[in-house]
């Protein structure tokens, strides 16, 4: 009996130093987009250090088996079958961070972290450009008729709080229809990590972001990994290929996703 108690005590002591993820059986789960498992025979296509592609691959994931998608109000999303993983990127508590907003947010965060503030600018539904440099300089939007005027209203500030205020404004007054005109069309053979599949439409369109790409070392076939936000605003997530359960989609003329259908002609980039 004494020997058994000693063994139990030793096990409990050892358990205190074991990472929680190991105790929960999550040690093999990917922690970033760039660590999601590859199919046999494939390797990741190289991205330049400090590039947008490298930034996307470094985005952290929720390390939890079958991590669910939550809506902006904290409720569980009604569709839980179309995602492979959830991005560890909390969204706000308003229904404003949807599909195009996810694309703009990640592109803006990439340049904000690199201190390239001049690159952070987005076209609004009014046709005007809203740039972060003006917002950081203290200019705030004032609606005059059906146009925005940007007037000095605050002290200059480039901190994250100001950056978040700017993004919230963009989320509210930009969409897929306003984003598309500031993008460049891309041929499918030139596809790279960081590109966007986007459609506009009535009453709404959709956009997904290419967050990783791999290539078969023998056949040279390419596959891509896609992330999206959706309506209502919900956890950003890696899309699941429903045909095989993986996170990878074959590059081709059509892209059949769980909740959308794109074609090669829908490919663009910043």
Secondary structure, 3 states (H helix, E strand, C coil): CHHHHHHHHHHHHHHCCCCHHHHCCCCCCCCEHHHCCCCCCEEECCCCCCCHHHHHHCCEECCCCCCCCEECCCCECCCCCCEEEEECCCCCCCCCCCHHHHHHHHHHHHHHHCCCHHHCEEECCCCCEEEHHHHHCCEEEEEECCEEEEEECCCCCCCHHHHHHHHHHHHHHCCHHHHHCCCEECCHHHCCCCCEEEECCCCCCEEEEEEEEEEECCCCCEEEEEEECCCCCECCEEECCCCCCCCCEECCCEEECCCCEEEHHHEEEC
